[in-house]
Amino acid sequence: MNVLEVNNISKTYGKHKALDGLNLTLQKGNVYGLLGPNGSGKTTTLGIILDVLKSDSGTYTWFEGQHDPYPRLKIGAILETPNFYPYLNALDNLRIVQHIKQSPEDDLYSLLKWVNLYDRRKSNFKSYSLGMKQRLAIAAALIGEPEVLIFDEPTNGLDPQGIAEIREIILKIADEGKTIFMASHILDEVEKICSHVSILKNGNLIAEGPVGTILGDSSILEISTSIDKQSELQTWIQNRGDLELMKRDGSIFLVSIEPDCNPANLNKDAFDAGLVLSHIKLRKRSLEEEFLSITK
Amino acid sequence: MSILQLIYLEWLKYRKNTTFKVTVLLYFLLLPTLPAVLLSFDSLPPPLPSPASFFDFPDIWGLVAYTGNWLAYFLFGFLGVYIISVDTTNKTFRQSIINGLSRKQVILAKMFFMLIFAIIATVFYILTVFILGNFGSEPFEGRPLFGEEFIIARYFLMSLSYLIFGFLIGLLIRSIGVATMLYFLYIFFIEVIIRYLVHLNIFKDDRSMIFYPMNALEDLTPFPYGGEAANSGMNLSFDLFLTPTEAFVTTSIYTTIFIASSVFLILKRDL
């Protein structure tokens, strides 16, 4: 079942085209990561499908129309920041969400325990740390047995402990088989959590599919040589048609190679060119490297 | 979600809000007590009657309504700004949409909440009039109970209109401080300046100058005998105050425009 179908959506802010005919489909039970550089259209995409932003053209359909006209009652979402009434405590804020979701059977106390906020349930929202606010937002998103959860940069601004807590909660939700659609900058996080990724650039979808497919068979070669030969090594890499210099990490050059490229032959070629490689290592690409390569 | 559920949703938001509670409390405290200020005067300049006689039926309706107009200007207008600004500044407006409300439901919730508030304010006005009219002055035997033309309906419209006007300003200006300031500035200065600039050369001959939105709103429940006093002092070729019917129709039209503008903004704007 298609949980979401986005057809040809465009959105312009003044002269800036935030989305340019975006098409996207989410299927039930998968965990999707929405990736893209700043300004690529991630939050705009989420804003439009949640009806807080109006698209200039195009359409979207939730749950193949099954829950129309109120599909968002079956969606739990956090867009950008956790938004609650600062003068109300956690319980009162959740009661408002519960009333909107028309879901009186939800056990708010259990939810608060689940996100580890039960002891602070009577504290006003404004007294919470960012991590606590984010956890409360996740609790709110879970009210009403949502079929889909949408998170926009869920770990933004959190300290390492907060990041770990949120990641653990999202993994628990994913384990329950819910569909998750998550925009994130933290590619390592997406790689660990998501089964599928969609990559946006300048308002266009430039790649999508299961994480394994996106990573493909392409590999990364790490090579290095002595300090005095590094500029020569860089020129040698750039002059070869079968190598692509992705980035330089200190004295290590990260090079994209063809799947059939043999590192041993490369080592020999380098030696013949007067370059003695002090480090050579072949490894699979990470999602971050693939992302940087695609969005370059 | 039914209308009652939408109103209850708004109640859940504001029932523990100190600003909301203080503002409402001020109205309930000041409406019955402020008219007593008039009793501190021994006499009033002609053609106004004695201060005590304002507390007789039917003039008490006008006196309390006039007091209510000032209170509504300060308190209800601010409340109108506040109940939308709280939602926009905390981004709970957009979160309500994200959580599942339609934009239409958000509008209905706010509008019906203000409607209920205006009804409660009007009921309290009626109670205040009866309490002050019975215990605060001469018995009303031999005098008509009601004298002012549909004063209760005018009071209700006045209460609602200040709320709606404040709401529209709060919707246009997302900062609560700036919106509140603009609201007060508009009534006190901006509309007055616009009237002055537009009618500079035709002031004495053109009655259209009194049909401006906030002027009409003030004229809905003016000070009793205030129109006669103003006209006798200014020697104009037309009445400076709108008649009750004129004020009612004019305010109704403006309020409808304010509601339509609010609906348009909520339905069409990015949140």
Interface residues (C-beta under 8 A of the other chain):
Chain A: G47 L50 D51 V52 L53 K54 P69 Y70 R72 L73 I75 A77 L79 E80 T81 N83 F84 Y85 P86 Y87 L88 D92 R95 I96 V97 H99 I100 K101 Q102 A140 G144
Chain B: M1 Q5 Y8 L9 L12 K13 K16 N17 T18 V86 N90 K91 T92 R94 Q95 S96 I97 I98 N99 G100 L101 S102 R103 K268 R269 D270 L271
